[in-house]
Amino acid sequence: MEFKSLYLPDIVRWDAESLTDTFGRLEITPLERGFGRTLGNALRRVLLSSLEGSAPVTLSIKDVRHEFSIIPGVVEDVPEIVLNVKSLVLRQGGDLQGRLRLKASKEGVYTAADLEGDSSIQVINPDQPIATVGKGGKLVLEIAVRNGKGFLTVDEIERDEQDIAEGTILLDAWFCPVTKVNFSVRSARVGDRTDYDHLIMDVWTNGSISPRDAVNTACEILIRHFQLVPGGVEPAPAPEPKAVEPKAVAKAAPKARQEPDTALEDSGIPTRIVNILKAGGIGTLSELRSRTAGELLDIGGFGPSSLKAVNEALEERGLPAIG
């Protein structure tokens, strides 16, 4: 569908002079009246709530039993060390929980650059102080790092963590890599009209992600949601009480291997349903035919009408419907 009466922006640019790893200014103009605030609000909310990041979630210090202790030979007390650890800016490349360690036996100031551990964890602010060890002092600590989004309280971390050792200090974690977002809307001229919008967005991050990548990710999140709206998403029906017989599944499997390995995008199945199937781990016709109707209906957003559309597309290709 073409939107001939809707004026789309012809300028979408980042201010090159002010663009850094932690700050960026994005300009979008001209926009139809009201679209500046619409886009600004949507992007701002997603940037501050839905982007994933990394943060420390637990801290273990040798010979320390609780977070209100004092460590002999260390200038900072445990609450100060906790605050320093929570100030770390990290990027955890793996999906699993990673760990960083510090072994300080010499006098001096120890920073994030002295942390050692999993290679999948990158320290963005290596100058962040951890602790100051005095003469004769020792400090051995371990930090658990994980990925997440939003804010996670100590109670939630305690519920998620398993086998928490005695003396482990739980840290409430703020995962969002975006620290601040402002936007303003000015007037823009198109021909003789001056009632168009000029959107200016200022985005600050903690350095674990660039402002440009943060906005791109926010746009992808919004687009993925909007793509589901035109066709609608049906609630998954309650599973039937009777179980599928193993023999029936065994008979269906050989058929699936004989089907042509065609991508779902080329199968004639509506795009909305293809996206739902791909989210459920199904990307080809052979993978689709290996599933039963009950297994497909268990996929979130895939309902009876979706199954009907899939069967119609299969019948058009001369393939048997999924019963």
N, C-alpha and C positions, 0 to 999 in steps of 0.2 A: 504494500500500500504506500502510495506517495502522499506526502503531506505538503501539497502545493501552497496552502495558505499559512503554513507554519514556518516561521523564519528560524533556521538552525544557525548556531554560531559558526563563524568562519575564522575565529581566533581562539585557540586553546594553547596557551603557552606558559612555561615556567620562566620566571625572572632569572636570567642567567647570572646577573651580578650578585644577587643575594643568595643563590642556591648553594647549600652546603650539605654535609652528611646529616645535619640535625635540623635544618630549617629550609623551607621552600615556600615561594609565593606563586600561586596558580591564578591565572586570569582566564576567564571564559566570557566571550562577548561576540556579537550581541545575542541576547536571549529574549524570547518573548516575555512580555510583562508578567511578573510573578514567578517566572521560572528560575530566576536567580536565587530567591529565597528557598524555593522548592529543592533545587539541587544542593544548595549550601547546607540546608538542614539535614537532608538525607545523608550526604557524605560525612558531615560532622558527627552524626550519631553513630554511623558505622565505624568511622575511624577511632572513636573513643571507646567503643564497646565490643567490637567483633574481631579485631585483629589478634592473631596469636603472637605470643612472645615467650621469653624464657626468664626465669627468676629462681633464686635460691628458696628452698622450702624447709630445709632442716639444717641445723648446725650442731656438730658434736665437738666438744673440746675435752681433751684428755684431762682426767682428774677433776672435772667440773660436773657437779651433780644437778645444778639448776642455774637459771639465767641471772640470778642476783648475787653471784659469787664474785670474789676477788682472786685474781691469779697472782701468786707470788712472783716477783720479778718482772711483771708486765705492767706498764704504766696505765693502760686502759682497763676498766673493769668490764665484766661480761656484757652489761647492757650497752656500753659504748661499742664493743666489738660487734654485737648484734646489729646495731645501727649501721656500722661500716659495711658489714656483709650484705645487708639489705640494700645498700646503695650501689652494689655491683651491677653493671650493665653487661648482660651476657647474651650470647646467641648459641643455643643448643641445636646442633644439626641433626642429631638422631631423635627418634620417636621415644626411646626409653629414657629413664632417668639417668643422668650422669652425675659424676662426683669430682670435686676439686679438693685438694689437700694442701696444707701448709705445715711445714716442719721448721720451726725457728729455734735454734739453739745458740745463736750468737747475738751479741748486743747490736741493736739497730732498729730502724723503722722498716717494717714489712708492708708491702703494697700488693695490689692485685696481680702485679707482674710476677710476684714470687709464688703464686698459686700453681700447682701442678695437678695433673689428672687426665681425664678423658680428652682425647684429641678432637672429639666432636664439639667440645665447648670452646667458644671463642670469647675472650675477655675484651670488651670494647673500651673500657676505661681502666687501663693498667696502672694509672697513677693513683687510683683510689686507695687511701690508707686502710690497712687492716688492723694493725696493732704495733706498739712500740715495746720492744723487749729490752729490759735493762740488764746490767751485769749480773751474771749468774742465773738469769731467767730462762725459761723454756716455754714454748707454746706449740702444741700440736692440735690441729683442728681439721675437720672434714665438713664439706658443704655439699648437700644434695641439690641438684639443679634439675628442673623439669620444665616442660612446655605447657602452656595453657592460655586462657584468655580471660579478661576481666580481672576481678579481685577475688582472691581465695583467702578465707579466714583460717585462723589456727584450728578451729573446730572442724572445718571441712578437710583440712590437710590431715588431721588426726584420723578422720574417718576413712580417708583414701589410702593413707600409708599403712604398710604391713610390717609387722615385727619391729616396732619402734623400740630401740634399745634404751635402757635406763640412762637418764642424763641427756638425752637428745632434746635439743631446743627447737621447737616448731616456730616457723616464721610465717606470718601472714604475707601473702605475695601479691604484687601488682604486676601482671604479665603484659599488659598493653604497651607496645613499643611507642605509641603516640602519646606525648605528654600534654599537648595543648593544640587546639584548633580554633581559629577565629575566622569569620568571614564577614564581608560587607558587600552591599549591593549599591552600585551607582547607576546613574542614567547613561544611556548610550544612544547615539544618533544613527539612524539608518535612513538615508535620503532626507526627507523633510520631517520625519518623525523623530521625536526625542524621548519617547516613553519606553524604549527598550531597556533591558537590564544588562549591567556589566558586573559579573561576579568576580570578587577577589577573595581568595582563600589563603590564609597563612597557616602552615602546618609545621609543628615542632615535633621531633622524635628524640628518643634517647640515644640514637646512633646505631642501634642494632638493625635498623631498616632505614632506607632513605625516604624522604618525604614523597618523592615521585613513586617509589614502589608501594608506599603505604596507600596513596590515593588509587593507584592501579588495582591493588588488592581489594580496596573498598568498592570500587566500581564493579569488579568481578563478582563480589558477594551480592550486590544489588541486582546485577544483570541475571544472575542465576535464579534469584527469587522471582524477578519479573517474568522470566521465560515460562514459569509454571502457571502464570495467571491466565493467559488467553484460553488454554485448554482445560484449566481447572485441575485440581488434585483431589482424588477421591480418598476417603478414609479406608484403610485396609479392613476388610471384613473379619469378623471373629473366626478363628480357625475351627474347622469342623471337628467334632470329638473323635470320629473314627480315623485310625491311622492308615497310612498308605502301606499296602502289602509289599514286602521286599521283592516278591516275584514280579510284580507289575513294574517296579522301578528298574529291575534288571532287564526286562524286555524292552523298555523304552530307550535304555542307554545305547545299544548297538545301532538303533535307527539314527540317533543324533550324530554318530560318527560318520555316517554315510552321507549326511547332508552337505551341500556346498558351503565352504567357509566364507560366507558373504558378510561384509560389515553391515550392521543394522542401518547405518545411514543410507545404504544403497538398496534396502529391502522394501521400500515403500511404506514402512511403518511411520506414522506421524512423528515429527521431531520431538514433540513434548514427551511422548511415550519412550522414544529412543533414549532421551536424557535420563528418564526414570530407570530404565533397564540398565543403562551403563553405570548409574550410581549403585545399582544392585549387583554389579560385577558381571553383567552380560553384555558382550560387545559384538557377537557374531550370531548368524542364524544357527550354526551348529550348537553353540552354547545355549541359545534360546530353546531349540528343540529338545535339548537334554533335560529341560526342566518340566515338571508337571504343572498343571493349572494351579494346584494348591500352593506350590512353591512360588509361582509368580505372584499370586495374590497376597503372599506374605511380604512382598517388597513394599516398602512405604510409598504411598502415592499411586500404586498400581491397583485399580479396582476392576469390577466386572466389565465396565464399558471399555477400559483399556485392553482387557483380554479379547473382547469382541473385535476391536480395531486390529489387534495383532493377528487374530485368526483370519480376518478378511484379507489382510495383506499377504498372509501365507497362502490362502486359497487362490489369490490372483497369480501367484508364482507356481501354482500347481503342487503345492505342498500340503500335507494333511494338517488339519487344525489341531490345536492343543486342547485336549479334552479335560 
